[in-house]
Amino acid sequence: MRILVGRSWGRGLALAPWATGAAHRSLPGPGSWAPDRSYSSADLKEKLDMSRFSVENIRNFSIIAHVDHGKSTLADRLLELTGTIDKTKTNKQVLDKLQVERERGITVKAQTASLFYTWEGKQYLLNLIDTPGHVDFSYEVSRSLSACQGVLLVVDANEISAKLGTNVESVLQAVIERIPHPNVHRKNPLRALVFDSTFDQYRGVIANVALFDGVVSKGDKVVSAHTKKTYEVNEVGILNPNEQSTQKLYAGQVGYLIAGMKDVTEAQIGDTLYLHKQPVEPLPGFKSAKPMVFAGMYPVDQSEYNNLKSAIEKLTLNDSSVTVHRDSSLALGAGWRLGFLGLLHMEVFNQRLEQEYNASVILTTPTVPYKAVLSSAKLIKEYREKEITIINPAQFPDKSKVTEYLEPVVLGTIITPDEYTGKIMMLCEARRAIQKSMMFIDQNRVMLKYLFPLNEIVVDFYDSLKSLSSGYASFDYEDAGYQTAELVKMDILLNGNTVEELVTVVHKDKAYSVGKVVCERLKDSLPRQLFEIAIQAAIGSKVIARETVKAYRKNVLAKCYGGDITRKMKLLKRQAEGKKKLRKIGNIEVPKEAFIKVLKTQSDK
């Protein structure tokens, strides 16, 4: 593990020289508080007087790294070193409080912890924010950085071991030496940035705030710059890493605030809070989260609709980056169309629903948001805009109505051992990717950059990449806007009737292969009827793939023992005429299990 400490991003080969070296550190022993005593993270039992920490002795920092590079492990060692938690063998992922985080070994939600550290006779307040590493949770990272003046960047090396605790104390000293203190003014009117929030069913919204100016204490009346609503502050405090109430919070400090907000939407991320009679210019917020993947979500049993609705509402209160729109389906009933930041984000959300709320759901195949440029003034007037965004494939407009379609693209970065480069390049080309660069990082590793259509990587690209590289390749991506594409809406028909739940948008060149796969899987999933079922994939009126579910054949000759052959022919002819009639008027009932099977296996193709 290599750790760089500073105000800007970069790559390095070892712990920076200024971060090494011995220094004396002392923490006070247990006992009652004294006026001249240094605070210890291990001994917080009373309300703290946060005025003791001058701005010059405060450092606000985040830990940044690629997924699975040891951010949470380093955070554990820093918490132990400062006495925030006891040093035991069971201290693993202390700041990862969700079950899904512990099971997957990843950080999903940024967590804050205030650490007290004495060095060279001065006591420092170090506010640590542990951030996620996966690109799907980059929104959490951007919010965390807004409250920080510097970062720890973790990369591979040998000089420091967070797992063993080797040289970790030098990291804290480097934080103090290299990261600047906040540039704030305590005598100015209050300006507090809301950078995160959680919901507690008993106390309401708990807003994580970074104070840029002024002071806030219990009893103050604060106003939201976003909603203009006024609230009375019930409690303020720091996270250590659990909530520890304090007398006040001062400019430069990071903590939490409870003010009777009943809904997380009231604590808008990026909002500025100020005192009731002292309005201020709001702080610059951050861009709203932009969903990159959409999927339909339905209860397995419609009787569970209200329970699932309640579970989704509670979970989205703690994850404001998920968008929710009501939706309905003839086959699956009432449900929702949810927007996520990526496929892992969707999987984690679904897993949290199951674990935390015991909810069982059907998720449709994930899709990406496409755009269409309308062709006529009449349509532009109808939609009130020239360029429309489509998140539901069933609403994809016909080619006759648009001048061009646009699909989202991402810039993907793949790092792999060079022996797998050829296979990975073939995989990328098969996904319509355009190579942007190829660079050898060292003698054995290659970094490839490709421009990918998002819909080509959203379902199974990562699994395919890991399989081809025996698990060694890593993949990350960032939004790269939209590009023109030849897209078509592919309908799936059962005896001529469109199945709305299985409508997909595909690239023109891949329509046949995708349609053939869906038809084959439907054939394997649908129960046989007394009549034949035609399964078709079609683009407009043109059928591009077809499968047939054969009818059950009743043995109408069972009672014919010998006799004239013409009698048997009459019975067979009558049966054939009856089947023709059934095929015309037969109403196919598709069991929900068939949809579940097709929707699940589509994501495994």
Sequence and secondary structure as in RCSB ss.txt:
>XXXX:A:sequence
MRILVGRSWGRGLALAPWATGAAHRSLPGPGSWAPDRSYSSADLKEKLDMSRFSVENIRNFSIIAHVDHGKSTLA
DRLLELTGTIDKTKTNKQVLDKLQVERERGITVKAQTASLFYTWEGKQYLLNLIDTPGHVDFSYEVSRSLSACQG
VLLVVDANEISAKLGTNVESVLQAVIERIPHPNVHRKNPLRALVFDSTFDQYRGVIANVALFDGVVSKGDKVVSA
HTKKTYEVNEVGILNPNEQSTQKLYAGQVGYLIAGMKDVTEAQIGDTLYLHKQPVEPLPGFKSAKPMVFAGMYPV
DQSEYNNLKSAIEKLTLNDSSVTVHRDSSLALGAGWRLGFLGLLHMEVFNQRLEQEYNASVILTTPTVPYKAVLS
SAKLIKEYREKEITIINPAQFPDKSKVTEYLEPVVLGTIITPDEYTGKIMMLCEARRAIQKSMMFIDQNRVMLKY
LFPLNEIVVDFYDSLKSLSSGYASFDYEDAGYQTAELVKMDILLNGNTVEELVTVVHKDKAYSVGKVVCERLKDS
LPRQLFEIAIQAAIGSKVIARETVKAYRKNVLAKCYGGDITRKMKLLKRQAEGKKKLRKIGNIEVPKEAFIKVLK
TQSDK
>XXXX:A:secstr
 EEEEESS    SSS GGG S   B    SS   TT    GGG  S B GGGS GGGEEEEEEEESTTSSHHHHH
HHHHHHTTSS   TT SSTT  SHHHHHHT   S EEEEEEEEETTEEEEEEEEE   SGGGHHHHHHHHTT SE
EEEEES SS BTTTTBTHHHHHHHHHHHS     BTTS  EEEEEEEEEETTTEEEEEEEEEESEEETT EEEET
TT  EEE  EEEEESSSEEEBSEEETT EEEEE    SGGGS TT EEEETT               EEEEEEES
SGGGHHHHHHHHHHHHHT TT EEEEEEETTTEEEEEEEESSHHHHHHHHHHHHHHH   EEE   B  EEEEE 
SHHHHHHHTSSEEEE SGGG   GGGEEEEEEEEEEEEEEEEGGGHHHHHHHHHHTT EEEEEEESSSSEEEEEE
EEEHHHHTTTHHHHHHHHTTT  EEEEEEEEEEEE EEEEEEEETTEE GGG EEEEGGGHHHHHHHHHHHHHHH
S   SS EEEEEEETTEEEEEEEE      TTTT  S  HHHHHHHHHHHHHHHHHHHHH      HHHHHHHHH
HHTT 
